[in-house]
Amino acid sequence: MSDDTQAQIQQWTQLKQQAIDGQLRMEDGIGEALRAACATYIDKLDRLKIEARGLSHLSGYGGLDSAIAIRNKFQDKAINGSPGRPDDSAVARLDKHIEIAQLMHDTYAAAIGRLQNTDQNVGTNVNTAGEGIR
C-alpha cells in the first residue's frame, strides 16, 4: 500500500490512543457529527467494495486476444492487484480506506467519551463539594 495510506493509519492510530488517554477531547455535538460522517463514508466505501468485487467477471470486450488480455488486466486490477502487488487492487485499497475511516470514527468516539466522563466527574466533584457547604 502507498506510504501515504500507511502514514494515515499510523496517524489515526496515535490520535485514537491520545483520545483514549484523554489528551484529545472534543465537544459532544462536533464529535457526533464527525462520527456520523465517518459512518456514512464507511457505508459508501463498503458499497464500492461490493461493486469492485463485481468487476471480477467483465463482459463486452469481444473475442480478440488483445481484448481478452485487457479484460483480464481490468479484472485482476479490481480483485487481485498488479502482478506481484496484491495490495494494489481496488478491493485492497478500499479496505485500507475503510480501516482509516473506522479509526477516525473510533477516535471521535473516544474523544467524546473522555469528554463526557470528564464532565460527569467535574459535576460529581462540584456536587460533593457543594454538600460540604451546607
N, C-alpha and C positions, 0 to 999 in steps of 0.2 A: 504494500500500500504506500501511497505517497507520504513523504516526510511531513507534509502539512497536516494530513489526516491524523497521523500518529501524534504530532505535536498538539493537535486539538484534543485528542483523547487524554493525553498526559495533562494538559492544562485543566480540563474539566474534572479530571480525577483529583487534582490538587485542590481545585475550588470546592469540590464536594467535601473533601476532608476538612477544609477550612470551615465550611458551613456546619459540619458535624461537630467540630471543636468549638463552635461559637465565635469564630473570628470573622465570618462572613454572615451578615444579617441583612434583612430587608423587611419592609412593611408587608403586612399580610396581603393587602389588595394587589400590590405590584407583583408579589411572588405568585399569587394565584393566577393572575393574568399571564405571567410568563409560563407557568406550569401548563395552563390551558393551551397556550400557543404551541408549546412543545408536544403536548398530547396530539393536537391536530396535525402537526408536522409528522409525527411518528406514524399516525394513521395513513397519511398521504404516501409516505415512504413505503409502508407495508403494501399498499395497493400497487405502487410502482414496481415493487419486487415481484408481486404476483404476475403483473404484466410482463416483466422481464423474463420470468420463467416460461411464460407462454411463447417466447421467441425461440425456444429450443427446436421448434418444428415450423420452419418458414416455408411458404409456397409461393408460386408465381414467378419463379426465376427461369423457367424453361429447362430444356434438356441439354443445352450446350455445356461442354466441360468447364468453360470459364464461368458460366452462370452457376453451375453446381458448386464450383470452388468458392465463389464469392458468397453464396448462400451458406455454405459450411462455415466460412470465416465469421459471418454475422451471427450464426447460431452459437458458435464457440465463444465469441466475444460476449454474448449475453449470459451464458451459463458457465463456461469453463475458463474464460480469460484467454490471454495470449499464450502461445507456446512457451512453456517454462515459467509462466507467471499466472497461476490460478487465482491470485488475489486481484487480478486486473479485469475480472468480469463485471458486468453491470450488477449482477446479484451481489457479489462480494463488496463492491463499492457502496451499494445501497445498505448492506449490513453494517458497514463502518459508520455511515451517516446516521443510521438508526441507533447505533451504540452511542454516538456523540449526543444525539438528541435525548436519549434516555439518561445519560449522565447529567445533561443540563436540567432535565426535569427533576431528577433526584437531588441535584444541588439546590434548586429553588425550594424544593420540599423541605430539605434540611435547614435552609436559611429561615424559612417561615416557622418551622417547628421550634428552632432555637429562639427565635424572636418571641413566639407565643409563650414558651417556657419562661423566658426572662421576664416578660410582662406579668405572668402569673406569679412568679417568685417575688417580684417587686410589690405586687398587690398584696400578697400574703404578708410580706415584711411590714408594709405600711399598716395593715390591719392589726398585726401583732403589736407594733409599736404604739398604735392608737389605743389599744386596750389597756396598756400600762398607764396611760394618762388619766384615765377615769379615776 
